[in-house]
Amino acid sequence: MGVSASGVLRRKYPAPQFKRNDEELIQWLKERDMYDYVQTEEKVDWRSLKRTISTKGDMVVTEDGEIVEGVTVVERPPTFEVEVEE
């Protein structure tokens, strides 16, 4: 007895793959005022902010005394250094 197989062959067309150069693409979008397609990453400029704040206990405050949320002061123990002169 022979075994017969049956089935259907289908050709599938996968979606294309896109190789991007994000730097060039962003420039192209900006030149055409297509800013809706450009994501901007928000990041704290800690170096500049640090110059304008001070600590009060375990809190960080602005020059006018407002508490800065999102920053906590963590005290560290002192360290000792010994310099040996020969």
C-alpha positions as a Markdown table, in Angstrom:
| # | Residue | x | y | z |
|---|---|---|---|---|
| 1 | Met | 0.0 | 0.0 | 0.0 |
| 2 | Gly | 1.3 | 3.3 | -1.0 |
| 3 | Val | 0.9 | 6.5 | 1.1 |
| 4 | Ser | -0.2 | 9.5 | -0.9 |
| 5 | Ala | 0.3 | 13.0 | 0.4 |
| 6 | Ser | -1.8 | 16.0 | -0.5 |
| 7 | Gly | -1.5 | 19.7 | 0.4 |
| 8 | Val | -1.5 | 23.2 | -1.0 |
| 9 | Leu | 1.5 | 25.2 | -1.9 |
| 10 | Arg | 1.4 | 28.9 | -1.1 |
| 11 | Arg | 3.9 | 31.6 | -2.0 |
| 12 | Lys | 4.3 | 34.2 | 0.8 |
| 13 | Tyr | 5.7 | 37.6 | 0.4 |
| 14 | Pro | 7.2 | 38.9 | 3.7 |
| 15 | Ala | 7.2 | 42.6 | 4.5 |
| 16 | Pro | 10.4 | 44.3 | 3.3 |
| 17 | Gln | 13.3 | 45.0 | 5.7 |
| 18 | Phe | 14.4 | 48.6 | 6.1 |
| 19 | Lys | 18.1 | 49.5 | 6.7 |
| 20 | Arg | 18.2 | 53.0 | 8.2 |
| 21 | Asn | 20.8 | 55.6 | 8.7 |
| 22 | Asp | 19.0 | 57.5 | 11.5 |
| 23 | Glu | 21.2 | 60.5 | 11.3 |
| 24 | Glu | 20.5 | 61.1 | 7.6 |
| 25 | Leu | 16.8 | 60.3 | 8.1 |
| 26 | Ile | 16.4 | 62.7 | 11.0 |
| 27 | Gln | 18.1 | 65.5 | 8.9 |
| 28 | Trp | 15.8 | 64.8 | 6.0 |
| 29 | Leu | 12.7 | 64.9 | 8.2 |
| 30 | Lys | 13.9 | 68.2 | 9.8 |
| 31 | Glu | 14.5 | 69.8 | 6.5 |
| 32 | Arg | 10.8 | 69.1 | 5.6 |
| 33 | Asp | 9.4 | 70.3 | 9.0 |
| 34 | Met | 8.3 | 66.7 | 9.7 |
| 35 | Tyr | 9.0 | 67.0 | 13.4 |
| 36 | Asp | 6.1 | 64.7 | 14.3 |
| 37 | Tyr | 8.3 | 61.8 | 13.3 |
| 38 | Val | 11.4 | 62.8 | 15.3 |
| 39 | Gln | 11.6 | 61.7 | 18.9 |
| 40 | Thr | 13.4 | 63.9 | 21.4 |
| 41 | Glu | 15.0 | 62.4 | 24.5 |
| 42 | Glu | 14.6 | 64.6 | 27.5 |
| 43 | Lys | 17.6 | 64.5 | 29.8 |
| 44 | Val | 18.6 | 66.5 | 32.9 |
| 45 | Asp | 21.5 | 68.8 | 32.5 |
| 46 | Trp | 22.8 | 67.8 | 36.0 |
| 47 | Arg | 26.1 | 69.8 | 35.7 |
| 48 | Ser | 24.2 | 73.1 | 35.2 |
| 49 | Leu | 21.4 | 72.3 | 37.7 |
| 50 | Lys | 24.0 | 71.3 | 40.4 |
| 51 | Arg | 25.4 | 74.9 | 40.3 |
| 52 | Thr | 22.1 | 76.3 | 41.3 |
| 53 | Ile | 21.0 | 74.0 | 44.2 |
| 54 | Ser | 22.2 | 73.3 | 47.7 |
| 55 | Thr | 21.6 | 70.6 | 50.4 |
| 56 | Lys | 19.6 | 71.0 | 53.5 |
| 57 | Gly | 19.8 | 67.8 | 55.6 |
| 58 | Asp | 18.8 | 65.0 | 53.2 |
| 59 | Met | 16.9 | 67.4 | 50.9 |
| 60 | Val | 18.0 | 69.4 | 47.9 |
| 61 | Val | 16.7 | 73.0 | 47.6 |
| 62 | Thr | 16.8 | 75.7 | 45.0 |
| 63 | Glu | 18.3 | 79.2 | 45.7 |
| 64 | Asp | 14.9 | 80.4 | 46.9 |
| 65 | Gly | 14.4 | 77.4 | 49.2 |
| 66 | Glu | 12.0 | 75.3 | 47.1 |
| 67 | Ile | 12.5 | 71.5 | 47.6 |
| 68 | Val | 13.7 | 69.8 | 44.4 |
| 69 | Glu | 11.8 | 66.6 | 43.9 |
| 70 | Gly | 13.5 | 63.6 | 42.4 |
| 71 | Val | 16.9 | 64.0 | 44.2 |
| 72 | Thr | 17.9 | 62.6 | 47.6 |
| 73 | Val | 21.1 | 63.4 | 49.4 |
| 74 | Val | 23.1 | 60.3 | 50.5 |
| 75 | Glu | 25.9 | 61.1 | 52.9 |
| 76 | Arg | 29.1 | 59.1 | 52.5 |
| 77 | Pro | 31.6 | 58.3 | 55.3 |
| 78 | Pro | 34.8 | 60.2 | 55.3 |
| 79 | Thr | 37.9 | 58.6 | 53.8 |
| 80 | Phe | 41.5 | 58.9 | 55.0 |
| 81 | Glu | 44.5 | 59.3 | 52.8 |
| 82 | Val | 48.1 | 58.9 | 53.9 |
| 83 | Glu | 50.9 | 60.4 | 51.8 |
| 84 | Val | 54.3 | 58.9 | 52.5 |
| 85 | Glu | 57.3 | 61.1 | 51.7 |
| 86 | Glu | 60.6 | 59.5 | 51.1 |
